[in-house]
Amino acid sequence: MSLSAISLPGADGAMGESLLQLLAAQAYRHGQFTLASGRSSHHYVNCKPVSLSGVGLALLGRLMLDQVEAEAVAVAGLTLGADPLVSAVAMRAALDGRQLDALIVRKQAKGHGTGAWLEGPLPPAGSRITVLEDVVTSGGSSLQAVEQLRQAGYLVERVVTIVDRQEGGLEALQAAQLELRSLYLLEEVAAMAAGQRPKN
C-alpha cells in the first residue's frame, strides 16, 4: 500500500477505510481463542502488526490525533501496546504545528533510580492528558494507565482506542468518569475481515 495514496488532504474517510482494511488483514483472526482474561472468544485482535508498521503508524497518528482533546498537552498509555501509538500521535501533532508530548505508563514502578511510573517529558500537575489504547476489552489496561496519571496530578477524562471489543470496557470506563472514543468496533473489523476472506 502506498502512503502517498492514503495521505491526501481531506482524505480522512479514505484513511479510515485503509486502516480498517489493514486491521482486518493483519490484526484480526477468527477461530477459537483463550484471551488474557481466561475467557474464550471467536475473535482475536492484535494491533501490533499494524501499529508497528510504517503505513499503520502514519494512519494511526492522523486518525487518533483527531480524537485527542484540544486542551490536551500530552498523550499517554500503558506499555507495551500504547508505546507506538503515543509516539505516532505526538509526531503527527508536531508535523501539524501542535505541541503534544508522549508519555509511557509503566506496568510497575521503575526498579531503580527515581522509581518512576511515567516516562517522557512530564507536564505540570493539573494538565490534561488523553490516554491512548490499542484494544479495549474489559478496560483494565486503560484504567491502570488513568490511575497512575491521576495519582500524578493530571486531568484525564478521555480514552482513545483503535478497537473496542465490545465486552464491557465502555461501561467500565464510563463508571470511572471516562469517555471512550473508538476508531472501530470489533464488529466492524470482523465484518471487513469476513468480506476479505476468499469465498468457498
N, CA, C and O of each residue as an XYZ file, in Angstrom:
800
protein
N       0.853     -1.192      0.000
C       0.000      0.000      0.000
C       0.887      1.240      0.000
O       1.809      1.339      0.810
N       0.625      2.169     -0.881
C       1.432      3.376     -0.985
C       0.930      4.433     -0.023
O      -0.260      4.750     -0.004
N       1.840      4.983      0.782
C       1.446      6.016      1.736
C       0.917      7.244      1.020
O      -0.011      7.893      1.501
N       1.507      7.570     -0.137
C       1.058      8.754     -0.861
C      -0.393      8.627     -1.298
O      -1.079      9.628     -1.503
N      -0.854      7.394     -1.439
C      -2.219      7.178     -1.887
C      -3.230      7.348     -0.768
O      -4.429      7.436     -1.029
N      -2.759      7.397      0.494
C      -3.699      7.451      1.613
C      -3.491      8.670      2.495
O      -4.103      8.769      3.558
N      -2.640      9.598      2.078
C      -2.369     10.747      2.931
C      -2.731     12.065      2.253
O      -2.169     13.112      2.572
N      -3.670     12.005      1.319
C      -4.078     13.216      0.623
C      -4.883     14.112      1.556
O      -5.609     13.602      2.410
N      -4.775     15.451      1.417
C      -5.572     16.355      2.241
C      -7.060     16.046      2.107
O      -7.570     15.817      1.011
N      -7.733     16.047      3.237
C      -9.172     15.821      3.213
C      -9.563     14.380      2.976
O     -10.718     14.093      2.661
N      -8.607     13.461      3.125
C      -8.879     12.062      2.814
C      -9.136     11.240      4.067
O      -8.843     10.045      4.092
N      -9.689     11.875      5.124
C      -9.885     11.153      6.378
C     -10.748      9.916      6.184
O     -10.478      8.873      6.779
N     -11.800     10.024      5.344
C     -12.639      8.861      5.089
C     -11.852      7.751      4.443
O     -11.970      6.594      4.848
N     -11.044      8.077      3.438
C     -10.216      7.086      2.766
C      -9.169      6.524      3.708
O      -8.868      5.332      3.661
N      -8.609      7.372      4.566
C      -7.611      6.900      5.521
C      -8.243      5.926      6.507
O      -7.647      4.903      6.847
N      -9.438      6.241      6.960
C     -10.130      5.355      7.878
C     -10.430      4.004      7.253
O     -10.313      2.968      7.908
N     -10.813      4.015      5.994
C     -11.078      2.763      5.283
C      -9.796      1.966      5.093
O      -9.797      0.741      5.220
N      -8.710      2.656      4.791
C      -7.423      1.976      4.618
C      -6.963      1.325      5.911
O      -6.471      0.196      5.902
N      -7.124      2.039      7.034
C      -6.731      1.479      8.314
C      -7.602      0.288      8.673
O      -7.099     -0.714      9.182
N      -8.888      0.380      8.417
C      -9.790     -0.738      8.702
C      -9.385     -1.971      7.898
O      -9.408     -3.086      8.419
N      -9.019     -1.781      6.649
C      -8.570     -2.896      5.819
C      -7.287     -3.518      6.374
O      -7.143     -4.740      6.393
N      -6.364     -2.679      6.823
C      -5.128     -3.190      7.423
C      -5.418     -4.005      8.681
O      -4.857     -5.084      8.871
N      -6.289     -3.488      9.530
C      -6.636     -4.194     10.764
C      -7.293     -5.539     10.461
O      -6.976     -6.547     11.094
N      -8.197     -5.550      9.504
C      -8.886     -6.785      9.154
C      -7.917     -7.827      8.611
O      -8.065     -9.018      8.885
N      -6.933     -7.383      7.846
C      -5.992     -8.308      7.219
C      -4.871     -8.742      8.148
O      -4.419     -9.885      8.081
N      -4.415     -7.838      9.017
C      -3.188     -8.101      9.774
C      -3.372     -8.210     11.284
O      -2.514     -8.767     11.968
N      -4.470     -7.692     11.810
C      -4.649     -7.674     13.264
C      -5.724     -8.619     13.760
O      -5.748     -8.955     14.944
N      -6.609     -9.052     12.883
C      -7.791     -9.817     13.301
C      -7.700    -11.277     12.852
O      -7.265    -11.576     11.740
N      -8.119    -12.174     13.742
C      -8.243    -13.585     13.403
C      -9.565    -14.119     13.953
O     -10.001    -13.740     15.039
N     -10.192    -15.008     13.176
C     -11.427    -15.659     13.610
C     -11.129    -17.129     13.859
O     -10.504    -17.795     13.034
N     -11.585    -17.631     15.008
C     -11.331    -19.020     15.360
C     -11.759    -19.269     16.787
O     -12.784    -18.751     17.230
N     -10.979    -20.061     17.515
C     -11.257    -20.323     18.921
C     -10.025    -19.920     19.720
O      -8.954    -20.504     19.555
N     -10.178    -18.922     20.586
C      -9.025    -18.353     21.285
C      -9.333    -18.207     22.768
O     -10.479    -17.993     23.163
N      -8.281    -18.326     23.586
C      -8.375    -18.012     25.005
C      -7.720    -16.665     25.227
O      -6.542    -16.489     24.915
N      -8.464    -15.715     25.760
C      -7.977    -14.354     25.956
C      -7.171    -14.259     27.245
O      -7.158    -15.186     28.055
N      -6.502    -13.129     27.420
C      -5.701    -12.901     28.630
C      -6.556    -13.015     29.891
O      -6.062    -13.402     30.950
N      -7.828    -12.679     29.773
C      -8.742    -12.756     30.918
C      -9.100    -14.189     31.269
O      -9.676    -14.445     32.326
N      -8.757    -15.140     30.378
C      -9.132    -16.528     30.583
C     -10.406    -16.916     29.858
O     -10.727    -18.099     29.749
N     -11.133    -15.922     29.360
C     -12.361    -16.193     28.628
C     -12.068    -16.703     27.222
O     -11.016    -16.414     26.651
N     -13.008    -17.461     26.676
C     -12.897    -17.935     25.299
C     -13.589    -16.960     24.364
O     -14.571    -16.314     24.730
N     -13.062    -16.863     23.151
C     -13.649    -15.961     22.171
C     -13.386    -16.492     20.770
O     -12.390    -17.171     20.521
N     -14.303    -16.168     19.855
C     -14.109    -16.491     18.441
C     -13.308    -15.397     17.730
O     -12.962    -15.536     16.557
N     -13.016    -14.313     18.449
C     -12.339    -13.171     17.828
C     -11.017    -12.892     18.542
O     -10.967    -12.841     19.771
N      -9.958    -12.715     17.772
C      -8.657    -12.343     18.326
C      -8.179    -11.089     17.609
O      -8.175    -11.029     16.380
N      -7.775    -10.091     18.386
C      -7.298     -8.834     17.811
C      -5.946     -8.491     18.429
O      -5.830     -8.314     19.642
N      -4.933     -8.400     17.584
C      -3.597     -7.968     17.999
C      -3.178     -6.856     17.040
O      -2.810     -7.121     15.896
N      -3.236     -5.628     17.507
C      -2.993     -4.480     16.626
C      -1.513     -4.223     16.346
O      -1.192     -3.389     15.499
N      -0.613     -4.912     17.027
C       0.814     -4.589     16.889
C       1.360     -4.754     15.470
O       2.196     -3.947     15.065
N       0.929     -5.766     14.683
C       1.418     -5.823     13.311
C       1.063     -4.575     12.495
O       1.747     -4.251     11.524
N       0.008     -3.887     12.887
C      -0.379     -2.641     12.208
C       0.301     -1.442     12.860
O       0.845     -0.582     12.169
N       0.270     -1.386     14.190
C       0.803     -0.208     14.884
C       2.323     -0.137     14.844
O       2.904      0.899     15.167
N       2.969     -1.225     14.453
C       4.419     -1.209     14.317
C       4.867     -1.232     12.860
O       6.041     -1.463     12.569
N       3.935     -0.995     11.952
C       4.276     -0.856     10.533
C       4.302      0.621     10.169
O       3.607      1.428     10.786
N       5.090      0.972      9.182
C       5.203      2.376      8.797
C       3.881      2.980      8.361
O       3.494      4.051      8.830
N       3.189      2.291      7.463
C       1.904      2.808      6.980
C       0.875      2.837      8.104
O       0.112      3.795      8.229
N       0.855      1.784      8.921
C      -0.084      1.753     10.037
C       0.130      2.906     10.994
O      -0.831      3.523     11.453
N       1.396      3.204     11.301
C       1.707      4.319     12.195
C       1.269      5.650     11.606
O       0.741      6.505     12.316
N       1.489      5.827     10.298
C       1.081      7.082      9.659
C      -0.433      7.274      9.741
O      -0.912      8.374     10.019
N      -1.171      6.209      9.501
C      -2.629      6.285      9.569
C      -3.106      6.501     10.998
O      -3.970      7.341     11.247
N      -2.546      5.745     11.939
C      -2.962      5.862     13.334
C      -2.627      7.225     13.910
O      -3.415      7.792     14.667
N      -1.458      7.760     13.555
C      -1.084      9.079     14.045
C      -2.099     10.135     13.672
O      -2.475     10.969     14.495
N      -2.540     10.094     12.425
C      -3.510     11.078     11.951
C      -4.890     10.852     12.570
O      -5.503     11.785     13.089
N      -5.370      9.626     12.515
C      -6.744      9.351     12.927
C      -6.920      9.431     14.443
O      -7.968      9.870     14.916
N      -5.915      9.015     15.207
C      -6.032      9.115     16.666
C      -5.858     10.553     17.136
O      -6.511     10.979     18.089
N      -4.984     11.300     16.473
C      -4.815     12.709     16.837
C      -6.129     13.462     16.707
O      -6.417     14.346     17.514
N      -6.927     13.124     15.705
C      -8.220     13.788     15.508
C      -9.154     13.607     16.697
O     -10.088     14.390     16.874
N      -8.909     12.569     17.528
C      -9.778     12.284     18.673
C      -9.201     12.781     20.003
O      -9.848     12.667     21.044
N      -7.997     13.326     19.966
C      -7.368     13.844     21.185
C      -7.988     15.188     21.550
O      -8.238     16.017     20.675
N      -8.232     15.400     22.816
C      -8.845     16.647     23.264
C      -7.996     17.854     22.872
O      -6.768     17.813     22.953
N      -8.653     18.913     22.453
C      -7.946     20.115     22.003
C      -7.092     20.711     23.116
O      -6.059     21.321     22.841
N      -7.511     20.543     24.370
C      -6.794     21.129     25.501
C      -5.670     20.231     26.014
O      -4.902     20.647     26.881
N      -5.560     19.007     25.494
C      -4.544     18.073     25.990
C      -3.146     18.563     25.635
O      -2.915     19.081     24.543
N      -2.219     18.392     26.573
C      -0.822     18.765     26.333
C       0.043     17.536     26.113
O       1.212     17.648     25.744
N      -0.544     16.343     26.346
C       0.195     15.097     26.144
C      -0.784     13.965     25.908
O      -1.957     14.041     26.273
N      -0.267     12.906     25.284
C      -0.986     11.635     25.178
C      -0.163     10.601     25.927
O       1.065     10.677     25.970
N      -0.854      9.632     26.517
C      -0.169      8.637     27.341
C      -0.869      7.302     27.199
O      -2.031      7.229     26.799
N      -0.136      6.239     27.537
C      -0.741      4.919     27.504
C       0.153      3.904     28.169
O       1.345      4.128     28.379
N      -0.462      2.765     28.498
C       0.248      1.704     29.203
C       1.156      0.948     28.234
O       0.734      0.549     27.149
N       2.414      0.760     28.650
C       3.323     -0.048     27.855
C       2.808     -1.499     27.814
O       2.358     -1.979     28.855
N       2.841     -2.183     26.756
C       3.596     -2.041     25.536
C       2.706     -1.578     24.376
O       3.178     -0.949     23.429
N       1.420     -1.898     24.468
C       0.535     -1.653     23.341
C       0.437     -0.203     22.923
O       0.283      0.093     21.738
N       0.525      0.717     23.896
C       0.354      2.129     23.579
C       1.653      2.821     23.173
O       1.618      3.962     22.714
N       2.796      2.155     23.333
C       4.077      2.819     23.050
C       4.141      3.403     21.633
O       4.447      4.586     21.485
N       3.861      2.613     20.586
C       3.926      3.199     19.251
C       2.827      4.222     19.001
O       3.003      5.139     18.198
N       1.703      4.074     19.678
C       0.574      4.985     19.451
C       0.882      6.393     19.944
O       0.664      7.367     19.224
N       1.392      6.502     21.179
C       1.673      7.836     21.708
C       2.785      8.506     20.903
O       2.775      9.723     20.719
N       3.743      7.710     20.426
C       4.829      8.269     19.621
C       4.301      8.773     18.277
O       4.663      9.862     17.832
N       3.449      7.979     17.638
C       2.906      8.367     16.331
C       2.047      9.620     16.431
O       2.123     10.501     15.575
N       1.229      9.698     17.479
C       0.340     10.849     17.631
C       1.135     12.108     17.952
O       0.842     13.176     17.415
N       2.136     11.997     18.821
C       2.964     13.166     19.146
C       3.713     13.664     17.915
O       3.836     14.871     17.709
N       4.212     12.740     17.095
C       4.923     13.157     15.892
C       3.977     13.801     14.886
O       4.319     14.806     14.264
N       2.776     13.217     14.724
C       1.804     13.795     13.799
C       1.413     15.208     14.254
O       1.256     16.112     13.433
N       1.261     15.384     15.557
C       0.930     16.705     16.089
C       2.041     17.693     15.776
O       1.765     18.824     15.375
N       3.294     17.284     15.954
C       4.421     18.173     15.667
C       4.437     18.574     14.200
O       4.710     19.731     13.880
N       4.150     17.641     13.309
C       4.106     17.942     11.874
C       2.988     18.933     11.553
O       3.066     19.696     10.590
N       1.937     18.898     12.391
C       0.817     19.830     12.219
C       1.044     21.149     12.949
O       0.190     22.035     12.901
N       2.197     21.292     13.631
C       2.483     22.521     14.354
C       1.857     22.601     15.726
O       1.725     23.688     16.288
N       1.468     21.456     16.277
C       0.845     21.414     17.608
C       1.812     20.821     18.613
O       2.460     19.814     18.329
N       1.917     21.430     19.783
C       2.758     20.912     20.857
C       1.989     19.848     21.626
O       1.015     20.155     22.313
N       2.424     18.607     21.512
C       1.758     17.489     22.185
C       2.820     16.435     22.472
O       3.393     15.860     21.547
N       3.081     16.181     23.741
C       4.136     15.240     24.099
C       3.577     13.839     24.299
O       2.366     13.646     24.403
N       4.482     12.864     24.352
C       4.119     11.464     24.544
C       4.640     10.972     25.891
O       5.788     11.229     26.253
N       3.791     10.266     26.624
C       4.173      9.675     27.906
C       3.882      8.180     27.866
O       2.879      7.746     27.299
N       4.762      7.405     28.468
C       4.565      5.964     28.591
C       4.360      5.639     30.063
O       5.142      6.058     30.917
N       3.305      4.891     30.351
C       2.989      4.484     31.721
C       3.518      3.068     31.920
O       3.137      2.145     31.200
N       4.394      2.909     32.900
C       4.936      1.585     33.211
C       3.882      0.712     33.879
O       2.940      1.216     34.490
N       4.051     -0.608     33.756
C       3.147     -1.529     34.444
C       3.507     -1.665     35.917
O       2.679     -2.063     36.736
N       4.737     -1.334     36.241
C       5.156     -1.252     37.641
C       6.253     -0.202     37.738
O       6.919      0.116     36.753
N       6.426      0.319     38.922
C       7.388      1.404     39.091
C       8.788      0.953     38.700
O       9.163     -0.203     38.892
N       9.547      1.886     38.151
C      10.936      1.622     37.799
C      11.682      1.108     39.030
O      11.572      1.684     40.112
N      12.439      0.023     38.861
C      13.064     -0.632     39.997
C      14.345      0.009     40.483
O      14.971     -0.489     41.420
N      14.748      1.110     39.861
C      15.981      1.781     40.285
C      15.842      3.278     40.003
O      14.828      3.730     39.473
N      16.868      4.030     40.363
C      16.838      5.470     40.098
C      15.691      6.154     40.812
O      15.585      6.093     42.037
N      14.826      6.808     40.038
C      13.733      7.595     40.619
C      12.518      6.765     40.982
O      11.622      7.259     41.665
N      12.465      5.509     40.539
C      11.290      4.691     40.815
C      10.052      5.202     40.107
O       8.938      5.045     40.608
N      10.236      5.815     38.942
C       9.133      6.485     38.237
C       8.157      5.493     37.611
O       8.537      4.410     37.167
N       6.895      5.895     37.591
C       5.857      5.173     36.860
C       5.719      5.699     35.437
O       5.308      4.966     34.537
N       6.062      6.974     35.234
C       5.849      7.629     33.950
C       7.176      7.962     33.292
O       8.121      8.395     33.952
N       7.237      7.752     31.973
C       8.410      8.104     31.186
C       8.019      9.135     30.136
O       6.964      9.030     29.510
N       8.873     10.125     29.951
C       8.609     11.169     28.970
C       8.688     12.541     29.608
O       8.921     12.661     30.811
N       8.495     13.577     28.803
C       8.534     14.949     29.334
C       7.264     15.263     30.124
O       6.209     15.508     29.538
N       7.366     15.253     31.434
C       6.180     15.389     32.278
C       5.670     16.831     32.286
O       6.436     17.755     32.561
N       4.391     17.030     31.990
C       3.811     18.379     32.062
C       3.519     18.768     33.502
O       3.590     17.920     34.392
N       3.194     20.027     33.749
C       2.852     20.451     35.109
C       1.613     19.733     35.622
O       0.733     19.362     34.845
N       1.552     19.541     36.924
C       0.357     18.948     37.541
C      -0.867     19.768     37.161
O      -0.800     20.993     37.058
N      -1.973     19.086     36.956
C      -3.207     19.750     36.548
C      -3.408     19.778     35.054
O      -4.481     20.160     34.586
N      -2.392     19.379     34.279
C      -2.507     19.366     32.821
C      -3.449     18.256     32.369
O      -3.611     17.236     33.039
N      -4.064     18.486     31.214
C      -4.977     17.489     30.642
C      -4.194     16.523     29.756
O      -3.377     16.938     28.935
N      -4.453     15.246     29.933
C      -3.794     14.198     29.152
C      -4.858     13.260     28.598
O      -5.792     12.886     29.308
N      -4.719     12.880     27.334
C      -5.592     11.890     26.710
C      -4.872     10.552     26.690
O      -3.713     10.472     26.284
N      -5.554      9.506     27.125
C      -4.967      8.164     27.150
C      -5.269      7.443     25.833
O      -6.393      7.487     25.332
N      -4.249      6.782     25.283
C      -4.388      6.006     24.051
C      -4.261      4.520     24.364
O      -3.515      4.126     25.261
N      -4.989      3.706     23.623
C      -5.017      2.259     23.832
C      -5.154      1.577     22.476
O      -5.755      2.130     21.556
N      -4.591      0.363     22.355
C      -4.759     -0.333     21.083
C      -6.091     -1.087     21.042
O      -6.850     -0.950     20.083
N      -6.374     -1.875     22.066
C      -7.632     -2.622     22.124
C      -8.224     -2.487     23.521
O      -7.522     -2.678     24.514
N      -9.497     -2.164     23.603
C     -10.204     -2.126     24.886
C     -11.105     -3.347     24.965
O     -11.979     -3.539     24.120
N     -10.887     -4.175     25.987
C     -11.745     -5.339     26.223
C     -12.534     -5.079     27.502
O     -13.694     -4.672     27.443
N     -11.914     -5.312     28.651
C     -12.563     -5.018     29.930
C     -12.310     -3.585     30.369
O     -12.997     -3.069     31.251
N     -11.312     -2.934     29.746
C     -10.939     -1.577     30.141
C      -9.842     -1.545     31.187
O      -9.431     -0.466     31.611
N      -9.353     -2.717     31.617
C      -8.391     -2.770     32.713
C      -7.087     -2.046     32.435
O      -6.589     -1.329     33.303
N      -6.518     -2.218     31.240
C      -5.251     -1.557     30.915
C      -5.406     -0.042     30.901
O      -4.554      0.689     31.407
N      -6.495      0.412     30.321
C      -6.746      1.855     30.277
C      -6.910      2.415     31.683
O      -6.370      3.475     32.003
N      -7.651      1.706     32.514
C      -7.881      2.174     33.884
C      -6.586      2.199     34.678
O      -6.395      3.078     35.518
N      -5.689      1.246     34.426
C      -4.397      1.242     35.111
C      -3.589      2.472     34.736
O      -2.980      3.112     35.594
N      -3.586      2.801     33.447
C      -2.875      3.996     32.993
C      -3.499      5.258     33.580
O      -2.791      6.148     34.051
N      -4.815      5.327     33.550
C      -5.523      6.503     34.068
C      -5.238      6.688     35.553
O      -5.019      7.810     36.009
N      -5.239      5.592     36.311
C      -4.996      5.687     37.754
C      -3.625      6.297     38.047
O      -3.500      7.167     38.909
N      -2.606      5.842     37.333
C      -1.269      6.375     37.565
C      -1.178      7.857     37.186
O      -0.543      8.652     37.879
N      -1.814      8.202     36.094
C      -1.792      9.601     35.655
C      -2.550     10.497     36.628
O      -2.099     11.600     36.936
N      -3.678     10.038     37.103
C      -4.453     10.832     38.056
C      -3.712     10.963     39.379
O      -3.744     12.022     40.006
N      -3.043      9.895     39.809
C      -2.266      9.974     41.052
C      -1.107     10.959     40.919
O      -0.661     11.545     41.905
N      -0.626     11.135     39.688
C       0.451     12.094     39.445
C      -0.076     13.529     39.333
O       0.701     14.467     39.159
N      -1.388     13.694     39.433
C      -1.965     15.031     39.443
C      -2.490     15.527     38.113
O      -2.745     16.720     37.950
N      -2.656     14.617     37.153
C      -3.120     15.035     35.829
C      -4.627     14.843     35.674
O      -5.237     14.014     36.348
N      -5.204     15.620     34.781
C      -6.627     15.539     34.472
C      -6.806     14.601     33.281
O      -6.325     14.881     32.183
N      -7.495     13.497     33.506
C      -7.717     12.505     32.453
C      -9.213     12.226     32.361
O      -9.831     11.774     33.325
N      -9.785     12.498     31.199
C     -11.226     12.302     31.016
C     -11.572     11.539     29.751
O     -12.735     11.192     29.542
N     -10.578     11.266     28.891
C     -10.874     10.598     27.623
C      -9.845      9.514     27.327
O      -8.646      9.694     27.545
N     -10.341      8.384     26.824
C      -9.511      7.294     26.315
C      -9.846      7.117     24.845
O     -11.017      7.061     24.468
N      -8.818      7.029     24.021
C      -8.994      6.790     22.586
C      -8.373      5.445     22.261
O      -7.196      5.219     22.540
N      -9.157      4.548     21.670
C      -8.660      3.220     21.329
C      -8.818      2.952     19.838
O      -9.651      3.556     19.162
N      -8.001      2.034     19.346
C      -8.155      1.621     17.945
C      -9.420      0.775     17.814
O     -10.272      1.043     16.967
N      -9.532     -0.252     18.663
C     -10.658     -1.185     18.578
C     -11.295     -1.382     19.951
O     -10.607     -1.650     20.936
N     -12.613     -1.245     19.999
C     -13.394     -1.599     21.180
C     -13.953     -2.997     20.929
O     -14.738     -3.199     20.003
N     -13.542     -3.970     21.765
C     -14.010     -5.343     21.591
C     -15.466     -5.534     22.022
O     -16.019     -6.621     21.855
N     -16.082     -4.505     22.568
C     -17.498     -4.548     22.939
C     -17.761     -5.638     23.993
O     -18.733     -6.387     23.901
N     -16.876     -5.704     24.991
C     -17.011     -6.709     26.043
C     -17.000     -6.075     27.423
O     -16.462     -6.654     28.367
N     -17.585     -4.894     27.551
C     -17.739     -4.269     28.863
C     -16.770     -3.142     29.155
O     -16.900     -2.467     30.176
N     -15.805     -2.927     28.283
C     -14.838     -1.865     28.520
C     -15.462     -0.484     28.543
O     -15.109      0.350     29.377
N     -16.380     -0.243     27.639
C     -17.053      1.065     27.582
C     -17.720      1.376     28.908
O     -17.570      2.476     29.441
N     -18.451      0.418     29.438
C     -19.176      0.632     30.698
C     -18.213      0.824     31.868
O     -18.458      1.648     32.749
N     -17.116      0.060     31.875
C     -16.138      0.196     32.960
C     -15.483      1.566     32.942
O     -15.256      2.161     33.996
N     -15.180      2.066     31.762
C     -14.559      3.389     31.664
C     -15.557      4.487     32.026
O     -15.198      5.460     32.689
N     -16.794      4.332     31.598
C     -17.816      5.321     31.956
C     -18.005      5.385     33.462
O     -18.240      6.457     34.020
N     -17.902      4.236     34.121
C     -18.048      4.199     35.580
C     -16.925      4.956     36.277
O     -17.073      5.398     37.417
N     -15.792      5.102     35.572
C     -14.658      5.854     36.118
C     -14.631      7.290     35.591
O     -13.592      7.950     35.611
N     -15.791      7.766     35.120
C     -15.925      9.123     34.590
C     -14.986      9.373     33.398
O     -14.358     10.426     33.288
N     -14.913      8.384     32.523
C     -14.072      8.494     31.334
C     -14.917      8.332     30.079
O     -15.844      7.523     30.031
N     -14.579      9.113     29.074
C     -15.211      8.990     27.767
C     -14.341      8.075     26.903
O     -13.126      8.262     26.826
N     -14.958      7.090     26.257
C     -14.224      6.208     25.352
C     -14.548      6.573     23.914
O     -15.711      6.606     23.511
N     -13.505      6.847     23.149
C     -13.659      7.083     21.717
C     -12.927      5.972     20.969
O     -11.728      5.773     21.163
N     -13.641      5.260     20.124
C     -13.085      4.117     19.403
C     -13.043      4.427     17.918
O     -14.018      4.912     17.344
N     -11.896      4.140     17.297
C     -11.842      4.280     15.842
C     -12.756      3.250     15.192
O     -13.411      3.530     14.188
N     -12.793      2.044     15.782
C     -13.618      0.969     15.224
C     -14.160      0.098     16.348
O     -13.552     -0.017     17.413
N     -15.303     -0.509     16.097
C     -15.841     -1.552     16.946
C     -15.381     -2.901     16.412
O     -15.099     -3.035     15.221
N     -15.302     -3.899     17.281
C     -14.897     -5.229     16.849
C     -15.772     -5.722     15.701
O     -15.273     -6.343     14.762
N     -17.059     -5.452     15.771
C     -17.963     -5.946     14.728
C     -17.613     -5.360     13.360
O     -17.824     -6.014     12.339
N     -17.083     -4.139     13.329
C     -16.691     -3.543     12.059
C     -15.448     -4.219     11.485
O     -15.367     -4.477     10.284
N     -14.483     -4.501     12.359
C     -13.260     -5.179     11.912
C     -13.587     -6.589     11.448
O     -13.090     -7.041     10.416
N     -14.431     -7.291     12.216
C     -14.804     -8.661     11.857
C     -15.550     -8.694     10.531
O     -15.323     -9.586      9.713
N     -16.435     -7.732     10.315
C     -17.185     -7.694      9.064
C     -16.265     -7.433      7.882
O     -16.429     -8.041      6.825
N     -15.293     -6.532      8.050
C     -14.337     -6.272      6.979
C     -13.506     -7.518      6.694
O     -13.261     -7.855      5.536
N     -13.069     -8.205      7.760
C     -12.276     -9.425      7.581
C     -13.078    -10.502      6.865
O     -12.542    -11.208      6.011
N     -14.347    -10.635      7.201
C     -15.195    -11.632      6.545
C     -15.331    -11.327      5.064
O     -15.366    -12.236      4.235
N     -15.408    -10.046      4.737
C     -15.504     -9.641      3.336
C     -14.228     -9.858      2.561
O     -14.257    -10.025      1.342
N     -13.096     -9.858      3.267
C     -11.807    -10.045      2.611
C     -11.457    -11.505      2.390
O     -10.659    -11.831      1.511
N     -12.075    -12.417      3.214
C     -11.730    -13.830      3.093
C     -12.262    -14.406      1.795
O     -13.379    -14.082      1.392
N     -11.483    -15.258      1.129
C     -11.965    -15.889     -0.114
C     -13.225    -16.696      0.162
O     -13.329    -17.374      1.184
N     -14.179    -16.617     -0.758
C     -15.422    -17.382     -0.639
C     -15.187    -18.806     -1.138
O     -14.539    -19.015     -2.163
N     -15.726    -19.791     -0.395
C     -15.578    -21.194     -0.799
C     -16.720    -21.594     -1.731
O     -16.777    -22.738     -2.182
